[in-house]
Amino acid sequence: MVEWNTLSECAQLALAREALSRASEAIAGQAEVLADEMESGGLPDRGGPGALRLLAAVVRANGERIQVPAGHA
């Protein structure tokens, strides 16, 4: 395993961006699953499906916005 501090700044930025992108998609995906569960009756619906889908859209939109090539921030 490579030590983080030995990576170039460009490599660190690329890895951090990829990690953030994957985390954003995981959060958005889980929000969608929860919304579907509420709509199908698997979980109590307390006004959540719409809010969860909005959260998923916001997380995905922010994830797309950060896709700037390394060195061009």
C-alpha positions, 0 to 999 in steps of 0.5 A, spaced: 500 500 500 502 506 498 503 512 503 498 517 502 504 523 503 508 520 498 503 521 492 503 527 488 498 532 490 495 531 483 494 524 485 491 525 492 486 530 489 484 525 483 483 519 489 479 524 493 475 526 488 473 519 486 472 517 493 467 523 494 464 521 487 463 514 490 460 516 497 455 521 493 453 516 489 452 511 495 448 516 499 444 518 493 442 511 492 441 509 499 436 515 499 432 512 493 432 505 496 429 508 502 424 512 498 422 506 494 421 502 501 416 507 504 412 508 497 411 500 497 409 500 504 416 497 507 417 503 511 412 508 515 411 514 510 412 520 514 413 525 508 419 522 506 420 519 499 419 526 496 424 529 501 429 523 500 429 523 492 430 531 493 436 529 497 438 524 492 438 529 486 442 534 490 447 530 492 448 527 485 448 535 482 453 537 487 457 531 485 457 532 478 459 540 480 465 537 483 468 533 477 473 538 475 480 536 472 486 536 477 490 542 477 484 546 475 480 548 481 
